[in-house]
Amino acid sequence: MDPTEQIVNVVQAATVLLLSPLLAGILARAKAWTESRTGPSIFQPYFDLAKYLRKETLVPSVSGVVFRVAPFVAFGSYLLISVVVPIITPYPIPFASTVDFLGGGLLFGLAGTVTLLAAIDSGSNYSALGASRTVSFAAFAEPTLIVVFFAVAVITGTNNPYVTNNLLASSLSAYLSPTHLLVTAAFFLLLLAETGKLPVESAGLMEFGMLEDGRIFEHSGRLLGLFRWNGWMKQFLLCSVFLNVFLIPWGMFSAPTLGGALGNIAILLAKLLLVVVVLVVVEATVAKVRLFKIRDFLALSFSLALLSVFAFAVLGVP
């Protein structure tokens, strides 16, 4: 393995680890501006993470090993994803060949599954309620994700995200094809649901619409800090894949050098600022809906993904 490739591998993983809290902070600050509030510092997630890691970890007496191990398994899954998908390089880095789109989806699924198991293992009815609701919506989200990956595969003839990035960046006809436009729209709707940007979740403890926080309600201290970090990493990874593979596949330096990788970090941040604006506008302008409406939203996403495959079967890619 080339030493430069090893360094770029480490830099890409560090980018996800260190900048994912920043993305969360920017999103929170931007959302506050839309509500005419000053909002927290964009570095508040770092302060929160440091606080969690210093606090004592309390474990329910009825919980088992899964409750303690789940945050570390999820963290490892997201860290592995960070070195196999296009984040700061348009070319495959050493471990990229081990996982394709489907493998990345399975790793996301593993992280979500152990989080649900930890919620159930906590012995808390409230956490189990959050877990059950998450599973009910995942039953609609997972088929959408599979169809999205299938649509990408039929466009490029492979399930490799780097091949998809290079094809769409070099072929305007493939980028503007109905298949790609429909699958991009489907992935965006799925991104809204998976990152909690639909106007149904709430950080308030009295809200029964709370999903993400409900699952980790019984965790505290370092375990809670890891779960928070996991959520930020998941959001960062999904946004990066959406931008670099689907929406804006252009702009990254293709030279396999450390300088090119560092330059691509700046380019990625600029792209992320764009998606922050879009997410905040959607969250601020769409009226809050009742919890069961998430199914209708995910059904629309699935329909668009299925329609993209149908469009390929009828029209193909020019």
C-alpha positions in Angstrom: 0.0 0.0 0.0 1.4 3.4 -1.0 2.2 5.6 2.0 0.3 8.5 0.5 -2.8 6.4 0.2 -2.5 5.3 3.8 -2.3 9.0 4.9 -5.3 9.9 2.7 -7.2 7.0 4.2 -6.6 8.4 7.7 -7.4 11.9 6.7 -10.8 10.8 5.2 -11.7 9.0 8.4 -10.6 12.0 10.5 -12.7 14.3 8.3 -15.8 12.3 9.2 -14.9 12.0 12.9 -13.9 15.7 13.4 -16.3 17.6 11.1 -19.5 15.7 11.7 -20.2 17.6 15.0 -19.5 20.8 13.1 -22.1 20.0 10.5 -24.6 19.4 13.3 -23.7 22.7 14.9 -24.1 24.6 11.7 -27.5 23.0 11.1 -28.6 23.9 14.6 -27.4 27.5 14.2 -29.0 27.9 10.8 -32.3 26.6 12.1 -32.2 29.1 15.0 -31.8 31.9 12.5 -34.9 30.9 10.6 -36.8 31.1 14.0 -35.4 34.6 14.7 -33.1 33.2 17.5 -29.4 33.6 17.9 -29.0 30.0 18.5 -26.0 28.0 20.0 -22.5 28.2 18.8 -21.6 26.1 15.8 -19.1 24.4 18.1 -21.7 23.5 20.7 -21.7 19.8 19.7 -18.0 19.6 20.5 -18.7 21.1 24.0 -21.5 18.7 24.5 -19.4 15.7 23.4 -16.6 16.7 25.8 -19.2 17.0 28.6 -20.6 13.6 27.9 -17.2 11.9 27.8 -16.4 13.4 31.3 -19.6 12.4 32.9 -20.2 9.2 34.9 -21.9 6.4 32.9 -25.0 4.9 34.7 -26.3 1.6 33.5 -29.8 0.2 34.3 -29.6 -2.8 36.6 -31.8 -4.9 34.2 -29.6 -4.2 31.1 -27.2 -6.6 29.6 -24.1 -6.6 27.5 -25.8 -5.3 24.4 -26.7 -2.1 26.2 -23.0 -1.4 26.8 -21.5 -2.7 23.6 -24.0 -1.2 21.1 -22.5 2.3 21.0 -19.1 0.9 20.1 -20.4 -1.4 17.4 -22.3 1.4 15.8 -19.3 3.7 16.1 -17.1 1.1 14.4 -19.6 0.7 11.6 -19.8 4.3 10.8 -16.0 4.6 11.0 -15.6 1.7 8.5 -18.1 3.4 6.1 -16.0 6.6 6.3 -13.1 4.9 4.5 -15.0 3.1 1.8 -17.2 5.8 0.2 -16.3 9.0 -1.7 -15.9 11.7 1.0 -12.8 13.6 0.0 -11.5 11.5 -3.0 -13.1 10.8 -6.4 -10.7 7.8 -6.6 -10.8 4.6 -4.6 -8.7 4.6 -1.5 -7.1 1.3 -0.2 -10.2 -0.2 1.6 -12.8 1.0 -0.9 -12.9 -2.2 -2.9 -14.1 -4.2 0.2 -17.5 -2.6 0.3 -19.9 -1.4 -2.4 -23.2 0.5 -2.1 -25.0 -2.6 -0.8 -22.2 -3.3 1.8 -22.4 0.3 3.0 -26.2 0.0 3.3 -25.7 -3.2 5.4 -23.2 -1.4 7.7 -25.8 1.4 8.2 -28.3 -1.3 9.0 -26.0 -2.9 11.5 -25.5 0.3 13.3 -29.2 0.9 13.4 -30.0 -2.6 14.5 -27.6 -2.6 17.5 -29.0 0.8 18.6 -32.5 -0.7 18.6 -31.3 -3.8 20.5 -29.7 -1.5 23.1 -33.0 0.4 23.5 -34.8 -2.9 24.1 -32.1 -4.2 26.4 -32.4 -1.1 28.6 -35.6 -2.4 30.1 -37.3 1.0 29.6 -40.8 1.0 28.1 -40.1 4.5 26.7 -36.9 3.4 24.9 -38.8 0.4 23.6 -41.5 2.7 22.3 -39.0 4.7 20.4 -37.4 1.5 19.0 -40.7 0.1 17.8 -41.6 3.3 16.0 -38.2 3.4 14.4 -38.6 -0.2 13.2 -42.1 0.5 11.7 -40.7 3.4 9.6 -37.6 1.4 8.7 -39.8 -1.1 7.1 -40.6 1.6 4.5 -37.1 3.1 4.4 -35.1 0.0 3.8 -36.8 -1.1 0.6 -36.4 2.5 -0.7 -32.6 2.3 0.0 -32.3 -1.1 -1.8 -34.2 0.2 -4.9 -32.0 3.4 -4.9 -28.9 1.2 -5.0 -30.4 -1.0 -7.7 -31.2 2.0 -9.8 -27.6 3.3 -9.4 -26.3 -0.2 -10.4 -28.4 -0.3 -13.6 -27.1 3.1 -14.6 -23.4 2.3 -14.2 -23.4 -1.5 -14.5 -21.8 -1.7 -11.0 -22.6 -1.0 -7.4 -19.4 0.8 -6.8 -19.9 4.4 -5.6 -16.6 5.6 -7.1 -17.6 4.3 -10.5 -21.0 6.1 -10.2 -19.2 9.3 -9.2 -16.8 9.2 -12.2 -19.6 8.3 -14.7 -22.0 11.1 -13.6 -19.1 13.6 -13.4 -18.0 12.8 -17.0 -21.3 12.2 -18.7 -23.9 15.0 -18.7 -26.4 12.8 -20.5 -26.2 10.2 -17.7 -26.5 12.9 -15.1 -29.6 14.4 -16.8 -31.2 11.1 -17.5 -34.7 10.5 -15.9 -33.3 7.5 -14.0 -30.7 9.6 -12.2 -32.9 12.6 -11.6 -35.6 10.4 -10.1 -33.2 8.4 -7.9 -31.6 11.6 -6.7 -35.0 12.9 -5.6 -35.8 9.6 -3.9 -32.5 9.6 -2.1 -33.0 13.2 -0.9 -36.4 12.3 0.6 -34.8 9.3 2.3 -32.0 11.6 3.5 -34.6 13.9 5.2 -36.2 10.9 7.0 -32.9 9.2 8.0 -31.4 12.4 9.4 -34.5 13.4 11.3 -35.2 16.6 9.3 -38.8 15.8 8.8 -40.9 18.2 10.9 -42.3 15.5 13.2 -39.5 14.7 15.6 -38.9 16.9 18.7 -36.1 17.2 21.2 -38.7 17.8 24.0 -39.0 14.9 26.4 -42.7 15.2 26.6 -43.2 14.7 22.8 -44.4 11.2 21.9 -43.1 11.9 18.4 -39.6 11.7 19.6 -37.8 8.8 17.8 -34.0 9.2 17.8 -33.8 10.5 21.4 -36.3 8.0 22.6 -34.0 5.1 21.6 -31.1 6.3 23.7 -33.2 7.8 26.6 -31.6 5.4 29.2 -28.0 6.0 28.1 -25.8 8.4 29.9 -22.2 9.6 30.1 -19.7 8.2 27.6 -22.3 5.8 26.1 -24.6 8.7 25.4 -21.8 10.7 24.0 -20.9 7.9 21.6 -24.5 7.6 20.4 -24.6 11.4 19.8 -21.4 11.2 17.8 -22.8 8.2 15.9 -25.8 10.3 14.9 -23.7 13.1 13.7 -21.4 10.8 11.7 -24.4 9.1 10.1 -25.8 12.5 9.0 -22.4 13.6 7.7 -21.9 10.4 5.7 -25.4 10.4 4.1 -25.0 14.1 3.2 -21.6 13.5 1.7 -22.7 10.5 -0.4 -25.7 12.4 -1.6 -23.6 15.4 -2.6 -20.5 13.6 -4.0 -22.2 10.7 -5.8 -25.7 11.9 -6.7 -26.2 15.7 -6.7 -22.8 17.4 -7.3 -20.3 14.7 -8.5 -18.0 17.4 -9.9 -15.3 19.6 -8.4 -13.0 17.3 -6.5 -9.3 17.1 -7.2 -8.5 13.8 -8.9 -4.8 13.8 -8.1 -4.0 11.1 -5.5 -2.0 13.4 -3.3 -2.3 14.7 0.3 -2.7 18.3 -1.0 -5.5 17.2 -3.3 -7.3 15.5 -0.4 -7.0 18.5 1.8 -8.3 20.7 -1.0 -11.3 18.4 -1.4 -12.1 18.9 2.3 -12.7 22.6 1.6 -14.8 21.7 -1.5 -16.8 19.3 0.6 -17.5 21.9 3.2 -18.7 24.3 0.5 -21.1 21.6 -0.8 -22.3 20.8 2.8 -23.2 24.5 3.3 -25.4 24.2 0.3 -27.2 21.2 1.6 -27.5 22.9 5.0 -29.4 25.7 3.4 -31.7 23.2 1.6 -32.4 21.2 4.8 -33.1 24.2 6.9 -35.4 25.7 4.3 -37.3 22.4 4.1 -37.5 22.0 7.9 -38.6 25.6 8.4 -41.2 25.8 5.6 -42.9 22.4 5.7 -45.7 22.3 8.3 -45.3 19.9 11.2 -47.2 16.7 10.4 -48.6 13.9 12.5 -46.3 10.9 13.2 -48.1 8.4 10.9 -47.6 10.7 7.9 -44.0 9.6 7.8 -45.2 6.4 6.1 -46.8 8.5 3.3 -43.5 10.4 2.9 -41.4 7.3 2.7 -44.0 5.7 0.3 -43.4 8.7 -2.0 -39.6 8.2 -1.8 -40.1 4.5 -2.6 -42.3 5.3 -5.6 -39.8 7.7 -7.0 -37.0 5.1 -6.7 -39.2 2.4 -8.3 -40.1 4.9 -11.1 -36.4 5.5 -11.7 -35.8 1.8 -12.4 -38.9 1.8 -14.7 -37.6 4.8 -16.5 -34.3 3.0 -17.2 -36.1 -0.1 -18.4 -38.2 2.0 -20.9 -35.8 4.8 -21.8 -32.3 3.6 -20.8 -29.5 6.1 -20.2 -28.7 8.3 -23.2 
